[in-house]
Structures are given as C-alpha cells and as structure tokens.
C-alpha cells in the first residue's frame, strides 16, 4: 500500500512536470489532467490540493535532494557556517539547473501576481530557514533575549532574501555554465558574513543600548 502511494504521487509529479515542459503552461484543469493520465480526479486530491501545491512541493523536493547530497559530503558536515551555506547554494543551484526550463516557467509566469509566485516558495522558505538555524551563525550577543531573537529572525529572513536574489539572477544569467551566478554566490555570502560579524555594527548597537537605558525607554 505504501509503495502504491509513493508511486502515485511520483507519477503525478512526473506527468505534471512533463505537461508543463511540453506545453509551456499548466493543465487546464485537474479533471482533464487526471483523465488524461488514467486516474480519477479524487485520486489527485489525495496527494495535492492544486497545481500550485505541486509547484510548492517540487521546490521542497529540490531542497530535500540538496540536503541528501550534502549529508554524504564529509567536508560539508565538518565545515563552518559559511562553508555550509556556500555548499548548500552550489548544490541547490546544480539541481535547479538540471530543472531550469521548469523552474523558469514556474517562477517567470507573467500571468501571475508576484504574491502568487512567491507562494510557490513558501514551503521552501520554511525548510531553508530551519536549515539556516542549524548553521549556528556567530552573531552579536546583546544580552537581551528579545533583541537576540529579533536578530536571529532578521538574519534568517535576510539569508532567504539572499537566496531569492540569487535565484532571480540565475534565471537571467546567460554566462557559460552560469559562472556569473557562482561568482555572485561567493561574493554575496562573503559580504553577508562580514556584515554579521562587523565590529562597527557592534559599537552602533552598544551605543543604542546606552541611549535606550539613559533616556528611560526601557520598560
């Protein structure tokens, strides 16, 4: 029974991706898609609620495949936070490149709003932010629990924003083997970690804490 469930889900994924690639659009309806592939419409809904949910699921599969590959890489497992993030990006973009036509169609659909397009990445965002939390990125300790949580959340959101920026750049990259994307990955990660660890930032925050305390803003 379990094997049948896995196979059916995979058949839907494979048939859907193939349809999109061959027709440059999503199927007209779930009913038409199910009938064309020899299944009942209700069977489709056992696994997915819509074609949009398939798009979102596929991006989480890209993430899971990336993590599976990295779990076998001893250098990744033993590396520091910056090395792990770089390794993730390079591996993730290799997988995106292997599915480039599909990814570009899904994320560059001019008939959709930006919000609807970003919704396709919401599950990826959850998985990615959980991964970022495991990196134990060294950051400023403000000795204030709420402030530390705010910084941690801000860093996670900023790094996800970095991932979105890299995806957009990669989608428009025309360089051989997308080498310009590789350069951007290295430069953006380097710059990001320098900003997180910068001493001037620590001094500015220390000044802010002093003013906060001295001017009676503290509860």
N, C-alpha and C positions, 0 to 999 in steps of 0.2 A: 504493500500500500504506500509506504514511504517513498519507494523508488518511483512509483507511478506519479506521485505528487511532484517530485523533483523533475521528472521528465516532462510533465505537462507544463510546469512553469517555464522550463527551459525552451520548450517548443514555442510557447507564446513569445518569449523574448526573441528567439531566433527569427521567427516568422515576422514579427513586428519590425525588427531592425532591417530585415531584408526588404520588406514592403517600402519602408521609408527611403531606403537607399535606391531602390529601383524606380520609385515614383516621385521622389522629392517632396513628399507630403505624407501626413499620417492617413491611415484608412478613414473612409468616410464615416463609418460607424462601427461600434463594437459588434453589432449584429452581422453586418456584412463581413467583417474580419473573421468572426467566428465561423460563419457558414463557409467562407472560402477555405478555411483550414480544418474543416470536418469536425467542428465541436459546437456545442450549444452555447448560446450567449451566457447562460447562467454559469457555465463552467469557467468562462473567462473571469467572471466576477469573484470566483473563489480565490483567485490569486491577485487580481488587480482591480482597482475601482474605476480606472480610466486609462487612456493612453498617456496622459500626463503623469500618472503614478508610475507607469512603466519607465518613462524618461527619468524620473527621480530615482527609481530603483537601479537603473543601469549605471548612474553615476556613483551610487554607493557600491555597486559591484566593482567598478573601476578602483575605488578606494580599497575595498577588501582584497582585490587581486594585488594591488600595490603592497599592502601590509603583509600578505602571504609571501611575496617575493623577498621583502626586506627581512622577514623573520628568519630567512635562511642565510642572510648576509652577516657574517661574523663582525665585519668592520662596522656595519650599521649598529649592531647590538652593543658594541663596545665604544661607540663614538659619543662625543659630547652633543649637546643640544643643537648646535649649528650644523654639525656633520649630519645628524639625523634628519634635520629639516631639509638640507640640501639633497640628501639621498632620497627622501620622500619625493621631492619635486622632480628630480631627474627620472625616477622610476614611474611616477604618476604620468608625466608627460610622454614617456615612451608608450604607455598604454593608451593615452589619448591619441597619440599619433597613429597607432595601429587602428584606431576607430575614427580617424579625422573627419571623413565625409559625414558620418552620422553626427558627431559632436557639433560640427559647424552648422549643419542643418537645424539641429535641435536648439542651439543657442543663438542662432542668427536668423530666426524666423521673423521677418518684418511684419507679419500679420498679427503678431502677438505683442502685448504690452511688456515693458521691461519687468514689471512685477510678476507677471505670469511666467516669464522666462526664468527669473530668479527663484521662483517657487520650485523649479525643477532641481535646484541645487540646495534646497533647504535640508534634505536628509544628508547630503554630502557635508554640509556645514556642521551638523551635529557630530558626525563621525570625525571630521577633521579637527574640530575644537577639542574633542576628547583626546585625540592624538597629541595636540599641542600641549595639553595639560600634563601629559606623561613625560614631556621633554624636560621638565624641571628647569625651565629657563631662569638663569640667575637674574634677579631684578632687585630693585631698591626695596629695603625693608623700612617702612615708615613707622614701625612700632605702633601702628594704629590698624586694628583689624579691618574696619570698614574700608579704609583707604587702600590697604593691601589687596582686598578682594576686588576693589574697583580697578586697581592697576592690572591685576591678573586678567580680569574680564576685558579690559581695554586692549591688552597685549594680544589676547586670543582673537578678538574681533579684528584688530589691525592685521594680524597674520592671515586671517581668512580673506581680508580685503586685498592683501598682497597676492594670494592665490588667484582671486578673481582678476586682478590686474594682469597677472602672468597668463591666464587663460585667454583674455582678450588680446593681449599682444601676440600670443602664439597663433591665434585664429587669423591674424593679419600678416604673420611672418612669411615672407617669400624667400628667405635666405636658404641656401643648401642645407639639408638636414636640420633645418630650423636652428642653426647655430646661434643666431641672434637671441633667440629665446633662452638658450643655455647661458649666454653671457648675461642677460638680464636677471636670470635666476641667481647667479653668483653675486652680481652686484647688489641686487635688492636684499638678499639675505645678509650679506656683509654689512650693508648700510643699516639694516634693521637691528642687528645685534649691537652695532656701535651706538645707535641711538638709545637702546635699552640700558646699556652699561655706561653711558656717558657721565662723567663726573660733574660737568656744569649743570646737568639736569638735577643731580642730587643736591647741589648747592641751591638751586632755584626752589626746589621743594622744601628744603630746610628753612629758607627764608619765608616761604609761605606758611609753614607751620608756626614760625615765630610770630608772624603778624596775626595769624589766626588766634594764637594764645593771648598776645598782648592787647589786642583790640576787642577782646571779650566775645568773639564769635563762637567760642567753644561752649557747648551746652553744659 
